[in-house]
Each structure stands twice: as C-alpha cells, then as structure tokens.
Amino acid sequence: MIIVLKNKHILKLDDFELKCSIGKKGITKNKIEGDKKTPKGIFELGPLFYRKDRIKKPFTKIKSFIIKKNMGWCDDIKDKKNYNKLINIKKKMHHEKLYRKDMKYDLILLIKYNFNKNIVGRGSCIFLHLTNNYQPTAGCIALKKKDFLIMLKLLNKKSKIKIS
C-alpha cells in the first residue's frame, strides 16, 4: 500500500482521506536540516513508536516499540555516526526527544527519508506524528489521533508514503 500526500493537507489511503499538516515551509526535493520543509519523494515506512503510559498498543502489522524516557533521534550534524538514528540520549549530542510532555509523539511512525545511506545535514527526524490543531510542522506529517489509528490498521511492512 502507498500512502499519498494528495495535497498539502490530505493523506490518501485506499478510500480514506485523512486531514494532515506538513512542514511550515512546504515540500522540497532538496531538504536541509532545520529548513522546516517536508521532503519530496517515495519513502519506506519504519517502525511505530508509542507511549505505553498514554496509549495501549495500537492494532497494526507494523513492528512496534514502546517509547522509553531515554529515547531520542539524533539530528546532530556534528555526529556522523548517529545522525538520523534512534539513540539513547546523551547530554552532549543534539537530538529530538521522543518521550515528550506534549502528545505529539505519543504515536510516531518513521518515514525512512535520508535513512539507509544518510547524508549528514540533509534532514533527520522525519516522522508521521500526532497533532491537535493541524499547525505546520518542522518537516514531519501530522494527523489527529483517530486518523493515525485508522492509518495504522491499513498499513503493512511493505507500505510506503509518496510525498509530492
């Protein structure tokens, strides 16, 4: 299954159209760390991460992991080894904290942008995550919780997302 970003505000999955928000500065083919743009292309989806203390394990065919307090995603352009990877948080390393006070990361689905052979500085931490108000993101795609749960039921290990 391919999820299609139909326009800047709709994700299409089979017969479902789910309202979403994207990066504050739109979509780009030339993503740069911190540019607030959502990357253009067709990408595989990675695992689901969820907050067990806030949400019971969602029904999905995708591999799932519980978010722990020490989990982060490295966006440090000075750290070539860990850039755009899941990490155990260390004070010296710049990162996106996955265990947050707000609800944005109660459910996170990795978009495998700049992932397998990543290039430092070309963008990191690109996720599908939650929103309450459809405010623009820093480059991710955000959905309401009920729509995110619908999406998870429809996806499988081979699912991809097309952002254009």
Buried (B, 14 or more C-beta within 10 A) or exposed (E): EEBBBBEBEEBBBEEBBBEBBBBBEEBBEEBEBEBBBBBBBEBBBBBBBBBEEEBEEBEBEBEBBEBEEEBBBBBBBEBEEBBBBBBEBEEEBBBBBBBBEEBBBBBBBBBBBBBEEBEBEBBBBBBBBBBEEBEBBBBBBBBBBEBBBBBBEBBEEEBBBBBE
